[in-house]
Amino acid sequence: MTLFSLLLVLAWERLFKLGEHWQLDHRLEVVFRRLRRFSLLQTLALACGWMVVVWGILWLAQGLFFGLLTLLLWIVVALLCVGAGIKRKHYRAYLKAARQGDSHAVDAMAEELALIHGLPVDCSEEERLRELQNALLWINYRYYLAPLFWFVACGPYGPIALAGYAFLRAYQTWLARHNTPLERSQSGIDALLHWLDWIPVRLAGVAYALIGHGERALPAWFASLGDRRTSQYQVLTRLAQFALARDPHDDPVQTPRAAVVLARKVTMILVVVVAVLTIYGTLL
């Protein structure tokens, strides 16, 4: 059921999910807007409460209509949590503005795409485009690769784990857009996601390392296994940049497009690996 749900969700997301309608981030804003104080305990309580709600719904639907309702709920949860429809719209708006030479729109869309970690200010155009690449790679990780990991790795509890991770991702995005850095720090969201991202970042990093310069990327990946302090964003993007090293970083259209093509390639590789392992496990 996991593999079927995942493939169906990815196909639907690619064809139809182009806005906020089927995105959990948008649905949870009504909850986030009511928050006035921020703490790690509050963040944990909110995430656990949301996971309990999802678990309760799945538990109530268990066994009904020969399991068809449970399958439908799995698909709905995955549709809400997997995919970056609104980010894809921002990316297309960025490309359109870059082709037209609209520098103000380019800067606005670039800032939106790099909302979580931001873009450097006093730097060369090449460094700014490289950081935009990193932001796009991170979006692909946060909205596709990490959800894929939690959905598959947790087995029958996959939808619950996926819902919890997507809740924290949405909360971090909302804090970055609407609140101060101090309030975001008080929430503990960055530290919490740092540890939740540790394993999936290393798994995704393997794919990037193998696609890139293996003689340089693989030692960097092995070094990351014992690194607990470097942010997961830096770990992932450093490995991905080995695969992008041959591409020029001076074209405002082709530079981000190269990162998106690479991210899609890695996503497809990991989906194929999951499918093969699932089929192999079923046959055994």
N, C-alpha and C positions, 0 to 999 in steps of 0.2 A: 504493500500500500504506500510505503514511503517513496519508492522510486516512481510509481505511477503518479502520485500527487505532485512530486517535484517536477517531473517532465511536463505535466499538464500546466502547472503554474508558470514555469519558465516560458512555455509557448504562448500562453495567454498574456503574460507580462510583455513579451516582445511585440505582440500584435496590437494589443488594446490599451495597455496601461501607460497612458501618456500624460496624466495629470495627477491631481491629489485625491481623486474620488476613492480609489482603492489603495490608499496609503495610510498606514496606522498613524504616522506622524501628524497628519491633518486631523484625524479623528480624536486624538488625545489632547489637542490644544485646549479644548473646553475644560479639561481637568487641570492642565498646567497653569492656565490663566488664574485659577483660584488660589494658587500657592503664594504665600507672602514671606514665609521664612524657609530657610534651606539648611539641610544637614544630611550627613551620611545616613543616619538612622531613618530619617524621613524617606530618603531615596530607596533604601532597602525595603521599607514598609510598603511604599507605593508599588514597587516592582513585584514583591511577593504577593500583595493583594491582587494585582492584575493576573499573576500566574494562577492564583487560587480560583479566580473567576473563570479563566479559561479551562482549568481542570474540572471545575464543577459542571460547566456546560458539556464538556466531553463525557463526563461520568454519567450525566443524565441521559445523554444520547446513546450510551453504550448498549448495543444489542437491538436497538430499534430498527425496524425495516431491514432486517438481515445485515446490519452493519453499514447500510447505504448512507444513513444520516451521519454516522461517524466519519465516513470517507468525505462527505460533502463539507463537514466542519473542518477537517484537516486541510482541504483545498482552500476554504475561505480564510482560515488563519494564515496559511502560507501566502495567499494573494495579498493580504494586508501587510505582511512583514517582508516579503521578498520583492525587490525591484525598486528602482529610483525614477519613477515616472516624471516627477517634477524636476528632478536634476537633469534628466534627459532633455526636457524643454529648455532649461537654462543653457545646457551645452549647445543645443541647436541655435539658440538665440545668440550665443557667443560667436559661433562660426559665421552666422549671417552678418553680425556686426563687424567681424574681422574682415570678411570679404568686401564689405562696403566701406571700410576704413573709418567707421564710427568709433573713435577712441573712447568716448564717454560710455557708450553701451558696452564696449569690450571690457573696460575696467569694472563696470557694475556687475556684469555677468561673471567675470573672473573672481571677483570678491565673493559672489554668491556661491560659486563652486568650491571656493577655498574657505568656506565659512568656519569650519572647525579649527583649522590650524593657521589660517590667514596666509597672506602673501607678503614677501619682503618688500620694504618701501625703498630704501636707499640701496639699489642694486642695479646691475646691468639688465638689459632686456633678455639676454640669454638665461640668466639666473632666474628671472621672474617666470619665463616660460617653462623652465625645468620644474619650478615649484608648482606651476599650474598642472603640469603632467602628474606630479606627485599627488595633487589634490584629486585628480580624476582617478588615479589608481586606487586611492583610499576610498573614494565613493564606491567604486566597483567592489572593493573588499567589504565595506560595511553593509552594502545593500544586496550583495549576491554571495560572495564567498563565505563570509561569517555566518549568515543565515543558513546556507547550505550545510555548513559544518554542524551547527546546533540541531538542525532538523534531522540530519542523518545519524549523528553520533549518539543521540539520546533515545533512539529506537522508538518504543511506544509512547515515550514522553516527549518526543520531538516537537510537537506543536506547542507544548507548554514551555519548553526551553526556548524555542524560537520566539514565542510571544514575549517572554521575559527579556530576551536580548533586544528585540525590536523596541520594547518599551524604553529601555535604557538609552538606546540609540536616539530615539525620538526626543527623550528628555534632554540629552546633551545638545542636540541640534536646537531645541527651543531655548535653552539657556544661553547658547552662543549667540542667538539672534536677538533675544529680548532682554537679557539680563547682563549685569556687570561681571567682569572676571572674578571679583571677590565672591559674589553669590554663587557663581559656577564652582568655584573652589570649595566653598562651604558645603555644597551639595555632595561632594565626594564622588561625583559621577566619573570624572576623568580617571581617578585611581581605581575605581571599581571596574571600568571597562578595560583598563590597562591589563588587569589580571585575567579577565574573561577573554581578551583577545590574544593572550600569550600563545596558547596552543594553535588556534586556527591561523594566526599570522605565520608561525613556523611552517605549517603545512602548506599554506599558499606560497610561502617563500621558496619551498623546494621547487615548485613549478617554475617560478621566475628564475631561480638559479640555474635550472637545467636548460631553459630557453636561452639564457644569456651566456656570458663568458664563464663557462664552467670552472676554468682554472682559477678564476678570481672570485666568482660568486659562491662556489661551494665552500671554500675556506671561510668566507664571510658568514655563510649560513651556519656552519658548525660553531663559529665564535658566538653567534647569537643565542645558541642553546644555553649558554651559561650567563647570558646578559639579562639581568633583572631590572636594570635602571633605565636603559635607553628606551624611549617611547616606541610603542609598536608601530606607529606611523613611520618613524625613521628606519626601523628594521625592515619593514616591508618595502618602502620606497627605495631604500639603498640597494636592495637585491634586485628590484625591478629596473633600476637605472642601469644595471649591468647589461640587461637585454636591450636597453634603448641607447646604449653608448654609441652605436654606429649612426644613429639618426641625428641630423642637425637640429640645433635648438635656437634657430633664428627666424623661423616662419610662424607667425601667429595662428595659422590655420593648420599646417601639417604637423607642427610639434604636438599640440594636444591630441590631434587625430591619431598619431602614432601610439600614444599612450592608451587610447580607447581601443584600438585594434589589438594591442598586446593584452589588455585586460580581458577582452572578449575571448581571445585565444586561450588564456589561462583558465577562464571560467568553463569553456567547453572541454578542455582537457580534464579538469576535475570532475565535471559531470559524467564524462565517459568513464573515468576511473571508478566513480561511485556506482555507475550502472553495471560495470563488469564485476565488481566485488559483490554487489547485491545478487546478480544472477548466479555467480559462482557459489555464493553462500546458500542460495535457494536450491541449487542442484545437489549440493552436498547434504 
